[in-house]
Amino acid sequence: MPRIELEYFAQLGEQAGRRTETRETSVATAAALYDELRAAYGFVLPPEQMRVAVNAAFRPWTQGLRDGDHVVFIPPVSGG
């Protein structure tokens, strides 16, 4: 099974209880990986409200994943 390096920002990190992790997964795409993580951690944000980066580049949710990929799900940012 591929091992994926994950990094969580903002509320995703809070909901996961961590900022980074390495996860073994059998899913094939970034969208399927996010669905797996939603089930595991209860993420409430839908993918349509976020961006995904794979290996430091924004990618479509249909992006295929390979062993060693670094994936970051980027929620909307608010500030003041």
C-alpha positions in Angstrom: 0.0 0.0 0.0 1.3 3.5 -0.8 2.4 5.7 2.1 1.2 9.2 1.8 2.6 12.2 3.8 -0.2 14.4 5.0 -0.2 17.9 6.3 -3.3 19.5 7.9 -3.9 23.3 8.2 -6.4 25.3 10.3 -9.5 23.4 11.4 -8.4 20.2 9.7 -5.5 20.0 12.0 -7.7 20.6 15.0 -10.2 18.0 13.9 -7.5 15.4 13.2 -5.7 16.2 16.4 -2.4 16.5 14.6 -0.7 18.7 12.0 1.1 15.9 10.0 0.9 12.2 9.6 2.0 9.4 7.3 -0.9 7.2 6.2 -1.0 3.9 4.3 -4.0 3.9 2.0 -5.3 1.9 -0.9 -7.3 4.9 -2.4 -6.3 6.1 -5.8 -7.1 9.8 -5.9 -6.9 12.9 -3.7 -10.7 13.0 -3.5 -10.9 9.4 -2.3 -8.2 10.1 0.3 -10.1 13.1 1.6 -13.3 10.9 1.8 -11.3 8.4 3.8 -10.0 11.1 6.2 -13.5 12.6 6.6 -14.7 9.2 7.8 -11.7 8.8 10.1 -11.6 12.3 11.6 -15.1 13.8 11.0 -13.9 16.6 8.7 -16.9 18.8 8.0 -15.6 20.9 5.1 -16.7 19.6 1.7 -14.0 19.3 -0.9 -15.7 22.0 -3.1 -14.6 24.6 -0.4 -11.0 23.6 -0.4 -7.9 23.1 -2.6 -5.6 20.2 -2.7 -1.8 20.3 -3.3 0.2 17.2 -4.2 4.0 17.6 -4.0 3.8 21.4 -3.5 1.6 22.0 -6.5 -2.2 22.6 -6.7 -3.8 19.7 -8.4 -7.4 18.6 -9.3 -9.2 16.4 -6.9 -8.9 13.6 -9.5 -5.1 13.6 -9.1 -3.8 10.1 -8.7 -1.6 9.3 -5.7 1.7 7.4 -5.5 3.9 6.1 -2.7 5.7 9.0 -1.0 3.4 11.8 -2.2 3.0 14.8 0.1 -0.6 15.9 0.2 -2.0 19.1 1.8 -5.7 19.8 2.0 -6.1 23.6 2.1 -9.2 25.0 3.7 -10.5 28.5 3.1 -8.7 31.1 5.2 -10.3 33.9 7.1 -8.5 36.6 8.9 -8.6 40.0 10.2 
